[in-house]
Amino acid sequence: MGAGMALTTITNALYIHAIAAPLFFIVISFNYFKKYNHLSPIKTAVLFVAFVIFVDFFVVALLINRNLEMFSNILGTWIPFILIFISTYATGRIITHKRP
């Protein structure tokens, strides 16, 4: 987000973030389910999005921004959280469904 805001408008950066975050997690979850697959798709999706929320809260909001204002922006936080969950879960369902 920081680089996006330096290169374009805040609105464009938020849209790019909302699109890029789930795509990034599709790649991560694809690799996870192909190599490890220790957890079910739902548990993996919860774990991945919980990690992102944890990092956003403690590192980005509290340490970097020093306020919780970012959580009031639906496009900046909540939509990417939801899309990360959906993309991870869907990837897991697709990958684990194809296995014998």
Contacts in CASP RR format, 6 or more apart in sequence:
PFRMAT RR
TARGET T0000
AUTHOR 0000-0000-0000
METHOD contacts of the structure
MODEL  1
MGAGMALTTITNALYIHAIAAPLFFIVISFNYFKKYNHLSPIKTAVLFVA
FVIFVDFFVVALLINRNLEMFSNILGTWIPFILIFISTYATGRIITHKRP
1 13 0 8 1.000
1 14 0 8 1.000
1 17 0 8 1.000
1 76 0 8 1.000
2 13 0 8 1.000
4 12 0 8 1.000
4 13 0 8 1.000
4 16 0 8 1.000
4 17 0 8 1.000
5 13 0 8 1.000
7 13 0 8 1.000
8 16 0 8 1.000
14 73 0 8 1.000
14 75 0 8 1.000
14 76 0 8 1.000
15 75 0 8 1.000
17 76 0 8 1.000
17 80 0 8 1.000
18 75 0 8 1.000
18 76 0 8 1.000
18 79 0 8 1.000
18 80 0 8 1.000
18 83 0 8 1.000
21 52 0 8 1.000
21 80 0 8 1.000
21 83 0 8 1.000
21 84 0 8 1.000
22 80 0 8 1.000
22 83 0 8 1.000
22 84 0 8 1.000
22 86 0 8 1.000
22 87 0 8 1.000
23 87 0 8 1.000
25 48 0 8 1.000
25 84 0 8 1.000
25 87 0 8 1.000
25 88 0 8 1.000
25 91 0 8 1.000
26 87 0 8 1.000
26 88 0 8 1.000
26 91 0 8 1.000
28 48 0 8 1.000
28 88 0 8 1.000
29 44 0 8 1.000
29 45 0 8 1.000
29 48 0 8 1.000
29 87 0 8 1.000
29 88 0 8 1.000
29 91 0 8 1.000
29 92 0 8 1.000
29 95 0 8 1.000
30 91 0 8 1.000
30 95 0 8 1.000
32 44 0 8 1.000
33 41 0 8 1.000
33 44 0 8 1.000
33 91 0 8 1.000
33 92 0 8 1.000
33 95 0 8 1.000
33 96 0 8 1.000
34 95 0 8 1.000
37 95 0 8 1.000
37 96 0 8 1.000
39 47 0 8 1.000
40 96 0 8 1.000
41 88 0 8 1.000
41 89 0 8 1.000
41 90 0 8 1.000
41 91 0 8 1.000
41 92 0 8 1.000
41 93 0 8 1.000
41 96 0 8 1.000
42 89 0 8 1.000
44 88 0 8 1.000
44 89 0 8 1.000
44 92 0 8 1.000
45 84 0 8 1.000
45 85 0 8 1.000
45 86 0 8 1.000
45 88 0 8 1.000
45 89 0 8 1.000
45 92 0 8 1.000
46 85 0 8 1.000
48 84 0 8 1.000
48 85 0 8 1.000
48 88 0 8 1.000
49 81 0 8 1.000
49 84 0 8 1.000
49 85 0 8 1.000
49 88 0 8 1.000
52 80 0 8 1.000
52 81 0 8 1.000
52 84 0 8 1.000
53 81 0 8 1.000
56 70 0 8 1.000
56 71 0 8 1.000
56 77 0 8 1.000
57 68 0 8 1.000
57 71 0 8 1.000
60 70 0 8 1.000
61 67 0 8 1.000
61 68 0 8 1.000
61 69 0 8 1.000
61 70 0 8 1.000
61 71 0 8 1.000
62 68 0 8 1.000
70 76 0 8 1.000
70 77 0 8 1.000
71 77 0 8 1.000
71 78 0 8 1.000
END
